[in-house]
Amino acid sequence: MILIELMLALTVALFLLLVLPVVLLMAGIAGVVLLWVVAPVAVVALVAFWLIFPAFHSTAAVLLLIVVALFLLERRSKYRVYRGP
């Protein structure tokens, strides 16, 4: 019985060693494509700023909030309805 359990454990380990790198690669590619399509350049620049200068994480967070607020204000101003004089 122990031999069957060891064979099953080896099969599961082999399966994980073969499949896990492929799944991680697909997830990484999907993340890069999603970042490329969805994220604006300003957010990517802020993340790069945060990674390059980790001591200024609060500054990066404030800049990110300002950029998001500006995007929201711009979107809101586009849909303003003219109500007349």
PDB file of N, CA, C and O in Angstrom:
ATOM      1  N   MET A   1       0.820  -1.195   0.000  1.00  0.00           N
ATOM      2  CA  MET A   1       0.000   0.000   0.000  1.00  0.00           C
ATOM      3  C   MET A   1       0.868   1.265   0.000  1.00  0.00           C
ATOM      4  O   MET A   1       0.552   2.248  -0.671  1.00  0.00           O
ATOM      5  N   ILE A   2       1.955   1.223   0.758  1.00  0.00           N
ATOM      6  CA  ILE A   2       2.830   2.401   0.820  1.00  0.00           C
ATOM      7  C   ILE A   2       3.469   2.670  -0.537  1.00  0.00           C
ATOM      8  O   ILE A   2       3.726   3.823  -0.883  1.00  0.00           O
ATOM      9  N   LEU A   3       3.727   1.615  -1.307  1.00  0.00           N
ATOM     10  CA  LEU A   3       4.308   1.798  -2.633  1.00  0.00           C
ATOM     11  C   LEU A   3       3.339   2.512  -3.567  1.00  0.00           C
ATOM     12  O   LEU A   3       3.754   3.342  -4.375  1.00  0.00           O
ATOM     13  N   ILE A   4       2.069   2.199  -3.464  1.00  0.00           N
ATOM     14  CA  ILE A   4       1.059   2.863  -4.287  1.00  0.00           C
ATOM     15  C   ILE A   4       0.953   4.344  -3.908  1.00  0.00           C
ATOM     16  O   ILE A   4       0.817   5.203  -4.779  1.00  0.00           O
ATOM     17  N   GLU A   5       1.016   4.632  -2.627  1.00  0.00           N
ATOM     18  CA  GLU A   5       0.953   6.026  -2.179  1.00  0.00           C
ATOM     19  C   GLU A   5       2.182   6.815  -2.630  1.00  0.00           C
ATOM     20  O   GLU A   5       2.065   7.976  -3.022  1.00  0.00           O
ATOM     21  N   LEU A   6       3.343   6.197  -2.576  1.00  0.00           N
ATOM     22  CA  LEU A   6       4.554   6.861  -3.061  1.00  0.00           C
ATOM     23  C   LEU A   6       4.489   7.116  -4.567  1.00  0.00           C
ATOM     24  O   LEU A   6       4.905   8.177  -5.035  1.00  0.00           O
ATOM     25  N   MET A   7       3.976   6.162  -5.319  1.00  0.00           N
ATOM     26  CA  MET A   7       3.834   6.351  -6.758  1.00  0.00           C
ATOM     27  C   MET A   7       2.845   7.472  -7.069  1.00  0.00           C
ATOM     28  O   MET A   7       3.061   8.260  -7.989  1.00  0.00           O
ATOM     29  N   LEU A   8       1.756   7.539  -6.295  1.00  0.00           N
ATOM     30  CA  LEU A   8       0.790   8.604  -6.486  1.00  0.00           C
ATOM     31  C   LEU A   8       1.410   9.969  -6.153  1.00  0.00           C
ATOM     32  O   LEU A   8       1.189  10.947  -6.867  1.00  0.00           O
ATOM     33  N   ALA A   9       2.179  10.024  -5.074  1.00  0.00           N
ATOM     34  CA  ALA A   9       2.839  11.272  -4.697  1.00  0.00           C
ATOM     35  C   ALA A   9       3.846  11.696  -5.765  1.00  0.00           C
ATOM     36  O   ALA A   9       3.934  12.880  -6.093  1.00  0.00           O
ATOM     37  N   LEU A  10       4.595  10.760  -6.302  1.00  0.00           N
ATOM     38  CA  LEU A  10       5.534  11.083  -7.373  1.00  0.00           C
ATOM     39  C   LEU A  10       4.818  11.546  -8.638  1.00  0.00           C
ATOM     40  O   LEU A  10       5.299  12.441  -9.333  1.00  0.00           O
ATOM     41  N   THR A  11       3.695  10.952  -8.932  1.00  0.00           N
ATOM     42  CA  THR A  11       2.919  11.363 -10.103  1.00  0.00           C
ATOM     43  C   THR A  11       2.389  12.782  -9.928  1.00  0.00           C
ATOM     44  O   THR A  11       2.449  13.593 -10.853  1.00  0.00           O
ATOM     45  N   VAL A  12       1.873  13.075  -8.744  1.00  0.00           N
ATOM     46  CA  VAL A  12       1.370  14.425  -8.482  1.00  0.00           C
ATOM     47  C   VAL A  12       2.511  15.443  -8.532  1.00  0.00           C
ATOM     48  O   VAL A  12       2.350  16.526  -9.094  1.00  0.00           O
ATOM     49  N   ALA A  13       3.653  15.104  -7.952  1.00  0.00           N
ATOM     50  CA  ALA A  13       4.794  16.013  -7.974  1.00  0.00           C
ATOM     51  C   ALA A  13       5.282  16.246  -9.400  1.00  0.00           C
ATOM     52  O   ALA A  13       5.589  17.381  -9.765  1.00  0.00           O
ATOM     53  N   LEU A  14       5.358  15.214 -10.195  1.00  0.00           N
ATOM     54  CA  LEU A  14       5.772  15.349 -11.586  1.00  0.00           C
ATOM     55  C   LEU A  14       4.780  16.205 -12.373  1.00  0.00           C
ATOM     56  O   LEU A  14       5.173  17.057 -13.170  1.00  0.00           O
ATOM     57  N   PHE A  15       3.500  15.966 -12.138  1.00  0.00           N
ATOM     58  CA  PHE A  15       2.471  16.761 -12.812  1.00  0.00           C
ATOM     59  C   PHE A  15       2.602  18.242 -12.451  1.00  0.00           C
ATOM     60  O   PHE A  15       2.526  19.109 -13.322  1.00  0.00           O
ATOM     61  N   LEU A  16       2.799  18.521 -11.172  1.00  0.00           N
ATOM     62  CA  LEU A  16       2.948  19.916 -10.746  1.00  0.00           C
ATOM     63  C   LEU A  16       4.210  20.541 -11.311  1.00  0.00           C
ATOM     64  O   LEU A  16       4.197  21.708 -11.704  1.00  0.00           O
ATOM     65  N   LEU A  17       5.301  19.787 -11.357  1.00  0.00           N
ATOM     66  CA  LEU A  17       6.537  20.334 -11.909  1.00  0.00           C
ATOM     67  C   LEU A  17       6.431  20.602 -13.402  1.00  0.00           C
ATOM     68  O   LEU A  17       7.114  21.482 -13.926  1.00  0.00           O
ATOM     69  N   LEU A  18       5.589  19.856 -14.084  1.00  0.00           N
ATOM     70  CA  LEU A  18       5.415  20.088 -15.514  1.00  0.00           C
ATOM     71  C   LEU A  18       4.386  21.173 -15.815  1.00  0.00           C
ATOM     72  O   LEU A  18       4.565  21.949 -16.754  1.00  0.00           O
ATOM     73  N   VAL A  19       3.329  21.235 -15.043  1.00  0.00           N
ATOM     74  CA  VAL A  19       2.220  22.134 -15.358  1.00  0.00           C
ATOM     75  C   VAL A  19       2.394  23.514 -14.723  1.00  0.00           C
ATOM     76  O   VAL A  19       2.024  24.516 -15.335  1.00  0.00           O
ATOM     77  N   LEU A  20       2.943  23.588 -13.522  1.00  0.00           N
ATOM     78  CA  LEU A  20       3.032  24.853 -12.801  1.00  0.00           C
ATOM     79  C   LEU A  20       3.824  25.927 -13.554  1.00  0.00           C
ATOM     80  O   LEU A  20       3.365  27.068 -13.601  1.00  0.00           O
ATOM     81  N   PRO A  21       4.978  25.631 -14.142  1.00  0.00           N
ATOM     82  CA  PRO A  21       5.670  26.687 -14.897  1.00  0.00           C
ATOM     83  C   PRO A  21       4.865  27.206 -16.087  1.00  0.00           C
ATOM     84  O   PRO A  21       4.919  28.395 -16.398  1.00  0.00           O
ATOM     85  N   VAL A  22       4.131  26.336 -16.743  1.00  0.00           N
ATOM     86  CA  VAL A  22       3.311  26.768 -17.880  1.00  0.00           C
ATOM     87  C   VAL A  22       2.180  27.679 -17.402  1.00  0.00           C
ATOM     88  O   VAL A  22       1.890  28.695 -18.033  1.00  0.00           O
ATOM     89  N   VAL A  23       1.545  27.316 -16.293  1.00  0.00           N
ATOM     90  CA  VAL A  23       0.460  28.140 -15.754  1.00  0.00           C
ATOM     91  C   VAL A  23       0.994  29.494 -15.299  1.00  0.00           C
ATOM     92  O   VAL A  23       0.360  30.521 -15.541  1.00  0.00           O
ATOM     93  N   LEU A  24       2.149  29.505 -14.645  1.00  0.00           N
ATOM     94  CA  LEU A  24       2.732  30.773 -14.218  1.00  0.00           C
ATOM     95  C   LEU A  24       3.132  31.640 -15.405  1.00  0.00           C
ATOM     96  O   LEU A  24       2.967  32.860 -15.366  1.00  0.00           O
ATOM     97  N   LEU A  25       3.650  31.026 -16.448  1.00  0.00           N
ATOM     98  CA  LEU A  25       3.992  31.775 -17.653  1.00  0.00           C
ATOM     99  C   LEU A  25       2.755  32.379 -18.292  1.00  0.00           C
ATOM    100  O   LEU A  25       2.773  33.540 -18.701  1.00  0.00           O
ATOM    101  N   MET A  26       1.681  31.605 -18.381  1.00  0.00           N
ATOM    102  CA  MET A  26       0.438  32.128 -18.951  1.00  0.00           C
ATOM    103  C   MET A  26      -0.126  33.256 -18.099  1.00  0.00           C
ATOM    104  O   MET A  26      -0.633  34.242 -18.634  1.00  0.00           O
ATOM    105  N   ALA A  27      -0.042  33.121 -16.780  1.00  0.00           N
ATOM    106  CA  ALA A  27      -0.533  34.179 -15.896  1.00  0.00           C
ATOM    107  C   ALA A  27       0.316  35.445 -16.041  1.00  0.00           C
ATOM    108  O   ALA A  27      -0.219  36.554 -16.028  1.00  0.00           O
ATOM    109  N   GLY A  28       1.624  35.285 -16.180  1.00  0.00           N
ATOM    110  CA  GLY A  28       2.493  36.444 -16.376  1.00  0.00           C
ATOM    111  C   GLY A  28       2.209  37.150 -17.686  1.00  0.00           C
ATOM    112  O   GLY A  28       2.161  38.379 -17.733  1.00  0.00           O
ATOM    113  N   ILE A  29       2.020  36.385 -18.751  1.00  0.00           N
ATOM    114  CA  ILE A  29       1.700  36.983 -20.049  1.00  0.00           C
ATOM    115  C   ILE A  29       0.353  37.682 -19.996  1.00  0.00           C
ATOM    116  O   ILE A  29       0.196  38.778 -20.535  1.00  0.00           O
ATOM    117  N   ALA A  30      -0.619  37.051 -19.347  1.00  0.00           N
ATOM    118  CA  ALA A  30      -1.937  37.679 -19.219  1.00  0.00           C
ATOM    119  C   ALA A  30      -1.857  38.960 -18.406  1.00  0.00           C
ATOM    120  O   ALA A  30      -2.528  39.942 -18.721  1.00  0.00           O
ATOM    121  N   GLY A  31      -1.039  38.954 -17.361  1.00  0.00           N
ATOM    122  CA  GLY A  31      -0.877  40.169 -16.560  1.00  0.00           C
ATOM    123  C   GLY A  31      -0.235  41.288 -17.342  1.00  0.00           C
ATOM    124  O   GLY A  31      -0.644  42.443 -17.221  1.00  0.00           O
ATOM    125  N   VAL A  32       0.759  40.969 -18.141  1.00  0.00           N
ATOM    126  CA  VAL A  32       1.421  41.993 -18.953  1.00  0.00           C
ATOM    127  C   VAL A  32       0.468  42.542 -20.003  1.00  0.00           C
ATOM    128  O   VAL A  32       0.428  43.751 -20.231  1.00  0.00           O
ATOM    129  N   VAL A  33      -0.297  41.669 -20.642  1.00  0.00           N
ATOM    130  CA  VAL A  33      -1.245  42.132 -21.654  1.00  0.00           C
ATOM    131  C   VAL A  33      -2.320  42.998 -21.015  1.00  0.00           C
ATOM    132  O   VAL A  33      -2.703  44.027 -21.571  1.00  0.00           O
ATOM    133  N   LEU A  34      -2.808  42.588 -19.852  1.00  0.00           N
ATOM    134  CA  LEU A  34      -3.818  43.385 -19.157  1.00  0.00           C
ATOM    135  C   LEU A  34      -3.261  44.740 -18.750  1.00  0.00           C
ATOM    136  O   LEU A  34      -3.943  45.758 -18.866  1.00  0.00           O
ATOM    137  N   LEU A  35      -2.030  44.749 -18.275  1.00  0.00           N
ATOM    138  CA  LEU A  35      -1.397  46.015 -17.900  1.00  0.00           C
ATOM    139  C   LEU A  35      -1.207  46.902 -19.123  1.00  0.00           C
ATOM    140  O   LEU A  35      -1.368  48.119 -19.039  1.00  0.00           O
ATOM    141  N   TRP A  36      -0.869  46.309 -20.240  1.00  0.00           N
ATOM    142  CA  TRP A  36      -0.634  47.057 -21.465  1.00  0.00           C
ATOM    143  C   TRP A  36      -1.936  47.641 -22.015  1.00  0.00           C
ATOM    144  O   TRP A  36      -1.943  48.752 -22.545  1.00  0.00           O
ATOM    145  N   VAL A  37      -3.031  46.898 -21.891  1.00  0.00           N
ATOM    146  CA  VAL A  37      -4.289  47.328 -22.480  1.00  0.00           C
ATOM    147  C   VAL A  37      -5.048  48.265 -21.549  1.00  0.00           C
ATOM    148  O   VAL A  37      -5.590  49.276 -21.996  1.00  0.00           O
ATOM    149  N   VAL A  38      -5.093  47.941 -20.260  1.00  0.00           N
ATOM    150  CA  VAL A  38      -5.989  48.647 -19.352  1.00  0.00           C
ATOM    151  C   VAL A  38      -5.335  49.839 -18.673  1.00  0.00           C
ATOM    152  O   VAL A  38      -5.928  50.916 -18.609  1.00  0.00           O
ATOM    153  N   ALA A  39      -4.120  49.662 -18.165  1.00  0.00           N
ATOM    154  CA  ALA A  39      -3.521  50.692 -17.323  1.00  0.00           C
ATOM    155  C   ALA A  39      -3.024  51.865 -18.148  1.00  0.00           C
ATOM    156  O   ALA A  39      -2.367  51.666 -19.170  1.00  0.00           O
ATOM    157  N   PRO A  40      -3.323  53.072 -17.726  1.00  0.00           N
ATOM    158  CA  PRO A  40      -2.765  54.235 -18.412  1.00  0.00           C
ATOM    159  C   PRO A  40      -1.274  54.392 -18.104  1.00  0.00           C
ATOM    160  O   PRO A  40      -0.756  53.810 -17.151  1.00  0.00           O
ATOM    161  N   VAL A  41      -0.623  55.163 -18.904  1.00  0.00           N
ATOM    162  CA  VAL A  41       0.822  55.335 -18.777  1.00  0.00           C
ATOM    163  C   VAL A  41       1.188  55.988 -17.444  1.00  0.00           C
ATOM    164  O   VAL A  41       2.240  55.691 -16.877  1.00  0.00           O
ATOM    165  N   ALA A  42       0.342  56.858 -16.952  1.00  0.00           N
ATOM    166  CA  ALA A  42       0.646  57.539 -15.697  1.00  0.00           C
ATOM    167  C   ALA A  42       0.708  56.572 -14.520  1.00  0.00           C
ATOM    168  O   ALA A  42       1.564  56.710 -13.646  1.00  0.00           O
ATOM    169  N   VAL A  43      -0.182  55.607 -14.494  1.00  0.00           N
ATOM    170  CA  VAL A  43      -0.185  54.639 -13.397  1.00  0.00           C
ATOM    171  C   VAL A  43       1.053  53.752 -13.479  1.00  0.00           C
ATOM    172  O   VAL A  43       1.658  53.438 -12.454  1.00  0.00           O
ATOM    173  N   VAL A  44       1.431  53.350 -14.674  1.00  0.00           N
ATOM    174  CA  VAL A  44       2.638  52.541 -14.838  1.00  0.00           C
ATOM    175  C   VAL A  44       3.868  53.337 -14.423  1.00  0.00           C
ATOM    176  O   VAL A  44       4.782  52.793 -13.803  1.00  0.00           O
ATOM    177  N   ALA A  45       3.897  54.631 -14.765  1.00  0.00           N
ATOM    178  CA  ALA A  45       5.015  55.473 -14.353  1.00  0.00           C
ATOM    179  C   ALA A  45       5.068  55.616 -12.836  1.00  0.00           C
ATOM    180  O   ALA A  45       6.152  55.623 -12.253  1.00  0.00           O
ATOM    181  N   LEU A  46       3.915  55.728 -12.199  1.00  0.00           N
ATOM    182  CA  LEU A  46       3.894  55.827 -10.743  1.00  0.00           C
ATOM    183  C   LEU A  46       4.355  54.541 -10.080  1.00  0.00           C
ATOM    184  O   LEU A  46       5.056  54.576  -9.069  1.00  0.00           O
ATOM    185  N   VAL A  47       3.966  53.407 -10.644  1.00  0.00           N
ATOM    186  CA  VAL A  47       4.432  52.129 -10.092  1.00  0.00           C
ATOM    187  C   VAL A  47       5.943  52.004 -10.265  1.00  0.00           C
ATOM    188  O   VAL A  47       6.635  51.536  -9.361  1.00  0.00           O
ATOM    189  N   ALA A  48       6.453  52.418 -11.413  1.00  0.00           N
ATOM    190  CA  ALA A  48       7.902  52.388 -11.624  1.00  0.00           C
ATOM    191  C   ALA A  48       8.602  53.332 -10.652  1.00  0.00           C
ATOM    192  O   ALA A  48       9.650  52.993 -10.102  1.00  0.00           O
ATOM    193  N   PHE A  49       8.028  54.515 -10.438  1.00  0.00           N
ATOM    194  CA  PHE A  49       8.585  55.459  -9.471  1.00  0.00           C
ATOM    195  C   PHE A  49       8.616  54.846  -8.073  1.00  0.00           C
ATOM    196  O   PHE A  49       9.584  55.010  -7.331  1.00  0.00           O
ATOM    197  N   TRP A  50       7.544  54.139  -7.728  1.00  0.00           N
ATOM    198  CA  TRP A  50       7.453  53.520  -6.407  1.00  0.00           C
ATOM    199  C   TRP A  50       8.477  52.398  -6.261  1.00  0.00           C
ATOM    200  O   TRP A  50       9.041  52.209  -5.183  1.00  0.00           O
ATOM    201  N   LEU A  51       8.719  51.654  -7.341  1.00  0.00           N
ATOM    202  CA  LEU A  51       9.700  50.569  -7.277  1.00  0.00           C
ATOM    203  C   LEU A  51      11.132  51.090  -7.276  1.00  0.00           C
ATOM    204  O   LEU A  51      12.003  50.502  -6.634  1.00  0.00           O
ATOM    205  N   ILE A  52      11.384  52.184  -7.985  1.00  0.00           N
ATOM    206  CA  ILE A  52      12.736  52.722  -8.043  1.00  0.00           C
ATOM    207  C   ILE A  52      13.086  53.456  -6.749  1.00  0.00           C
ATOM    208  O   ILE A  52      14.197  53.325  -6.235  1.00  0.00           O
ATOM    209  N   PHE A  53      12.138  54.222  -6.231  1.00  0.00           N
ATOM    210  CA  PHE A  53      12.349  54.972  -4.988  1.00  0.00           C
ATOM    211  C   PHE A  53      11.385  54.481  -3.913  1.00  0.00           C
ATOM    212  O   PHE A  53      10.376  55.136  -3.649  1.00  0.00           O
ATOM    213  N   PRO A  54      11.677  53.339  -3.287  1.00  0.00           N
ATOM    214  CA  PRO A  54      10.721  52.779  -2.321  1.00  0.00           C
ATOM    215  C   PRO A  54      10.567  53.616  -1.049  1.00  0.00           C
ATOM    216  O   PRO A  54       9.581  53.455  -0.330  1.00  0.00           O
ATOM    217  N   ALA A  55      11.516  54.504  -0.758  1.00  0.00           N
ATOM    218  CA  ALA A  55      11.395  55.314   0.452  1.00  0.00           C
ATOM    219  C   ALA A  55      10.292  56.362   0.313  1.00  0.00           C
ATOM    220  O   ALA A  55       9.790  56.874   1.313  1.00  0.00           O
ATOM    221  N   PHE A  56       9.917  56.679  -0.920  1.00  0.00           N
ATOM    222  CA  PHE A  56       8.899  57.694  -1.162  1.00  0.00           C
ATOM    223  C   PHE A  56       7.553  57.065  -1.498  1.00  0.00           C
ATOM    224  O   PHE A  56       6.842  57.551  -2.377  1.00  0.00           O
ATOM    225  N   HIS A  57       7.195  55.973  -0.793  1.00  0.00           N
ATOM    226  CA  HIS A  57       5.954  55.289  -1.116  1.00  0.00           C
ATOM    227  C   HIS A  57       4.729  56.154  -0.829  1.00  0.00           C
ATOM    228  O   HIS A  57       3.722  56.036  -1.526  1.00  0.00           O
ATOM    229  N   SER A  58       4.792  57.005   0.166  1.00  0.00           N
ATOM    230  CA  SER A  58       3.640  57.868   0.438  1.00  0.00           C
ATOM    231  C   SER A  58       3.487  58.914  -0.664  1.00  0.00           C
ATOM    232  O   SER A  58       2.367  59.266  -1.034  1.00  0.00           O
ATOM    233  N   THR A  59       4.601  59.411  -1.186  1.00  0.00           N
ATOM    234  CA  THR A  59       4.536  60.364  -2.295  1.00  0.00           C
ATOM    235  C   THR A  59       3.946  59.702  -3.533  1.00  0.00           C
ATOM    236  O   THR A  59       3.136  60.307  -4.236  1.00  0.00           O
ATOM    237  N   ALA A  60       4.345  58.466  -3.802  1.00  0.00           N
ATOM    238  CA  ALA A  60       3.798  57.748  -4.953  1.00  0.00           C
ATOM    239  C   ALA A  60       2.306  57.501  -4.773  1.00  0.00           C
ATOM    240  O   ALA A  60       1.543  57.591  -5.735  1.00  0.00           O
ATOM    241  N   ALA A  61       1.882  57.192  -3.549  1.00  0.00           N
ATOM    242  CA  ALA A  61       0.461  56.970  -3.302  1.00  0.00           C
ATOM    243  C   ALA A  61      -0.339  58.251  -3.494  1.00  0.00           C
ATOM    244  O   ALA A  61      -1.429  58.223  -4.064  1.00  0.00           O
ATOM    245  N   VAL A  62       0.190  59.361  -3.028  1.00  0.00           N
ATOM    246  CA  VAL A  62      -0.496  60.647  -3.216  1.00  0.00           C
ATOM    247  C   VAL A  62      -0.567  61.005  -4.695  1.00  0.00           C
ATOM    248  O   VAL A  62      -1.606  61.464  -5.170  1.00  0.00           O
ATOM    249  N   LEU A  63       0.524  60.800  -5.428  1.00  0.00           N
ATOM    250  CA  LEU A  63       0.496  61.077  -6.867  1.00  0.00           C
ATOM    251  C   LEU A  63      -0.494  60.175  -7.590  1.00  0.00           C
ATOM    252  O   LEU A  63      -1.183  60.618  -8.509  1.00  0.00           O
ATOM    253  N   LEU A  64      -0.568  58.915  -7.181  1.00  0.00           N
ATOM    254  CA  LEU A  64      -1.538  57.994  -7.781  1.00  0.00           C
ATOM    255  C   LEU A  64      -2.959  58.468  -7.515  1.00  0.00           C
ATOM    256  O   LEU A  64      -3.795  58.437  -8.418  1.00  0.00           O
ATOM    257  N   LEU A  65      -3.244  58.902  -6.303  1.00  0.00           N
ATOM    258  CA  LEU A  65      -4.582  59.414  -5.993  1.00  0.00           C
ATOM    259  C   LEU A  65      -4.889  60.672  -6.804  1.00  0.00           C
ATOM    260  O   LEU A  65      -6.016  60.845  -7.268  1.00  0.00           O
ATOM    261  N   ILE A  66      -3.908  61.544  -6.980  1.00  0.00           N
ATOM    262  CA  ILE A  66      -4.128  62.753  -7.779  1.00  0.00           C
ATOM    263  C   ILE A  66      -4.414  62.395  -9.229  1.00  0.00           C
ATOM    264  O   ILE A  66      -5.312  62.973  -9.842  1.00  0.00           O
ATOM    265  N   VAL A  67      -3.668  61.455  -9.783  1.00  0.00           N
ATOM    266  CA  VAL A  67      -3.884  61.049 -11.174  1.00  0.00           C
ATOM    267  C   VAL A  67      -5.258  60.423 -11.343  1.00  0.00           C
ATOM    268  O   VAL A  67      -5.957  60.728 -12.310  1.00  0.00           O
ATOM    269  N   VAL A  68      -5.659  59.556 -10.423  1.00  0.00           N
ATOM    270  CA  VAL A  68      -6.983  58.941 -10.512  1.00  0.00           C
ATOM    271  C   VAL A  68      -8.067  60.001 -10.399  1.00  0.00           C
ATOM    272  O   VAL A  68      -9.058  59.949 -11.128  1.00  0.00           O
ATOM    273  N   ALA A  69      -7.894  60.971  -9.489  1.00  0.00           N
ATOM    274  CA  ALA A  69      -8.877  62.046  -9.351  1.00  0.00           C
ATOM    275  C   ALA A  69      -8.964  62.876 -10.628  1.00  0.00           C
ATOM    276  O   ALA A  69     -10.057  63.262 -11.041  1.00  0.00           O
ATOM    277  N   LEU A  70      -7.820  63.154 -11.257  1.00  0.00           N
ATOM    278  CA  LEU A  70      -7.854  63.918 -12.506  1.00  0.00           C
ATOM    279  C   LEU A  70      -8.546  63.154 -13.621  1.00  0.00           C
ATOM    280  O   LEU A  70      -9.281  63.744 -14.413  1.00  0.00           O
ATOM    281  N   PHE A  71      -8.318  61.843 -13.693  1.00  0.00           N
ATOM    282  CA  PHE A  71      -9.024  61.031 -14.692  1.00  0.00           C
ATOM    283  C   PHE A  71     -10.530  61.063 -14.455  1.00  0.00           C
ATOM    284  O   PHE A  71     -11.310  61.181 -15.400  1.00  0.00           O
ATOM    285  N   LEU A  72     -10.936  60.956 -13.188  1.00  0.00           N
ATOM    286  CA  LEU A  72     -12.366  60.985 -12.878  1.00  0.00           C
ATOM    287  C   LEU A  72     -12.973  62.348 -13.197  1.00  0.00           C
ATOM    288  O   LEU A  72     -14.080  62.423 -13.731  1.00  0.00           O
ATOM    289  N   LEU A  73     -12.264  63.418 -12.878  1.00  0.00           N
ATOM    290  CA  LEU A  73     -12.774  64.748 -13.198  1.00  0.00           C
ATOM    291  C   LEU A  73     -12.879  64.963 -14.703  1.00  0.00           C
ATOM    292  O   LEU A  73     -13.832  65.578 -15.179  1.00  0.00           O
ATOM    293  N   GLU A  74     -11.912  64.462 -15.442  1.00  0.00           N
ATOM    294  CA  GLU A  74     -11.958  64.602 -16.894  1.00  0.00           C
ATOM    295  C   GLU A  74     -13.133  63.832 -17.472  1.00  0.00           C
ATOM    296  O   GLU A  74     -13.838  64.333 -18.349  1.00  0.00           O
ATOM    297  N   ARG A  75     -13.344  62.628 -16.989  1.00  0.00           N
ATOM    298  CA  ARG A  75     -14.453  61.818 -17.480  1.00  0.00           C
ATOM    299  C   ARG A  75     -15.786  62.471 -17.130  1.00  0.00           C
ATOM    300  O   ARG A  75     -16.724  62.461 -17.927  1.00  0.00           O
ATOM    301  N   ARG A  76     -15.855  63.033 -15.936  1.00  0.00           N
ATOM    302  CA  ARG A  76     -17.095  63.666 -15.497  1.00  0.00           C
ATOM    303  C   ARG A  76     -17.385  64.938 -16.303  1.00  0.00           C
ATOM    304  O   ARG A  76     -18.542  65.236 -16.601  1.00  0.00           O
ATOM    305  N   SER A  77     -16.346  65.675 -16.648  1.00  0.00           N
ATOM    306  CA  SER A  77     -16.568  66.913 -17.396  1.00  0.00           C
ATOM    307  C   SER A  77     -16.958  66.641 -18.842  1.00  0.00           C
ATOM    308  O   SER A  77     -17.573  67.501 -19.472  1.00  0.00           O
ATOM    309  N   LYS A  78     -16.627  65.484 -19.386  1.00  0.00           N
ATOM    310  CA  LYS A  78     -17.010  65.154 -20.761  1.00  0.00           C
ATOM    311  C   LYS A  78     -18.512  64.925 -20.878  1.00  0.00           C
ATOM    312  O   LYS A  78     -19.100  65.208 -21.921  1.00  0.00           O
ATOM    313  N   TYR A  79     -19.137  64.416 -19.819  1.00  0.00           N
ATOM    314  CA  TYR A  79     -20.543  64.059 -19.880  1.00  0.00           C
ATOM    315  C   TYR A  79     -21.455  65.131 -19.287  1.00  0.00           C
ATOM    316  O   TYR A  79     -22.611  64.849 -18.971  1.00  0.00           O
ATOM    317  N   ARG A  80     -20.959  66.337 -19.136  1.00  0.00           N
ATOM    318  CA  ARG A  80     -21.774  67.422 -18.590  1.00  0.00           C
ATOM    319  C   ARG A  80     -22.837  67.817 -19.623  1.00  0.00           C
ATOM    320  O   ARG A  80     -22.548  67.971 -20.810  1.00  0.00           O
ATOM    321  N   VAL A  81     -24.030  67.970 -19.152  1.00  0.00           N
ATOM    322  CA  VAL A  81     -25.148  68.296 -20.041  1.00  0.00           C
ATOM    323  C   VAL A  81     -25.357  69.799 -20.034  1.00  0.00           C
ATOM    324  O   VAL A  81     -25.378  70.429 -18.977  1.00  0.00           O
ATOM    325  N   TYR A  82     -25.510  70.369 -21.222  1.00  0.00           N
ATOM    326  CA  TYR A  82     -25.771  71.796 -21.333  1.00  0.00           C
ATOM    327  C   TYR A  82     -27.251  72.044 -21.040  1.00  0.00           C
ATOM    328  O   TYR A  82     -28.121  71.485 -21.707  1.00  0.00           O
ATOM    329  N   ARG A  83     -27.534  72.876 -20.049  1.00  0.00           N
ATOM    330  CA  ARG A  83     -28.923  73.098 -19.657  1.00  0.00           C
ATOM    331  C   ARG A  83     -29.454  74.436 -20.138  1.00  0.00           C
ATOM    332  O   ARG A  83     -30.611  74.769 -19.881  1.00  0.00           O
ATOM    333  N   GLY A  84     -28.652  75.186 -20.811  1.00  0.00           N
ATOM    334  CA  GLY A  84     -29.139  76.449 -21.366  1.00  0.00           C
ATOM    335  C   GLY A  84     -28.967  77.604 -20.398  1.00  0.00           C
ATOM    336  O   GLY A  84     -28.609  77.403 -19.237  1.00  0.00           O
ATOM    337  N   PRO A  85     -29.228  78.839 -20.886  1.00  0.00           N
ATOM    338  CA  PRO A  85     -29.047  80.037 -20.039  1.00  0.00           C
ATOM    339  C   PRO A  85     -30.162  80.207 -19.017  1.00  0.00           C
ATOM    340  O   PRO A  85     -30.148  81.161 -18.240  1.00  0.00           O
TER     341      PRO A  85
END
